[in-house]
Amino acid sequence: ELMRQGYSPQQACEQAVNRIFAKVKLHPHFQIGYIALNKAGETGAYAYRPGFQYALHQNGSNTLYNTNSIKINWDEE
């Protein structure tokens, strides 16, 4: 939705997680994370809590990425 409106994959992921965060009280052990990829090969990812990762295979190499999150640690409410 947001990428069709011109947002980058990273911006779209952040907006999606922020929307959920603003509307829903999540259980302390729930995690929400989004990964997006556009047709130019740009990626983005964002999570509610730390520890969300994704792997990307590009140019013959595999890389594991840690994402940023709203919460700084799992105990933060």
N, C-alpha and C positions, 0 to 999 in steps of 0.2 A: 504494500500500500504506500508506504512512505518513500520507497525507492522510486516508484513510478512518479512521485511528486518531485524528484530531484535530490532526495537525501542520499548521502553515502551509505554503504552497508553498515558502517560503524554507527552513524547517527540514527539509522533506522532501528538497530538493535537497542541502543540506549533509550530511545523513545518508547519502544515496546515494553521494556522492563520497567521504566519509570511510570508508564500508564498503569501497569498491574500494581506496582508498589503504592501508587496513590489511591487505588480503589479497593484493594483486597488486603485484609490482615492475614498474613501467611503464618502457618505453623512454624515454630522455631527450627524445625529440621527440614523444611522444604527448600528446594533449590529451583530457581527458574533461570534458564540461560537461553540465549538466542545466538544463532550463527547465520550470517547472510553472505551471499556471494552475488556480485553483479556480472553482467555479460562481458565486462572488461577484465574480469579476474580479480577485482578488488574484494577483499574480505573484511568482515567486521564481526565482533562478538562482544557480548556484555551479559552480566549475570546479576542476580539478586544478592548472592553471597559469594565470598571468595572460594577459590578452588575449582572453578569451572574451566575446563581446558578443551581445546579442539586440535585435531591434527590436520595438517595440510601437506599434500604432495604436490610439489611444484618444481619444474626444471630438474627432474630426476632425484629430488631430495625430499625426505620426510621431515617435517618440523612440528613439534608440539608447542602450542601457544597457551599461555595463561591469560585469562581475560580480566579486565577490570570489573569491579562490582560496586553496587550502591553501598552495601554494608562492608565495613572494614574487617570485622571478624564475625565468627559464627555466633558469639554470645551477645552481640549488639542487637538490641531491639529498639 
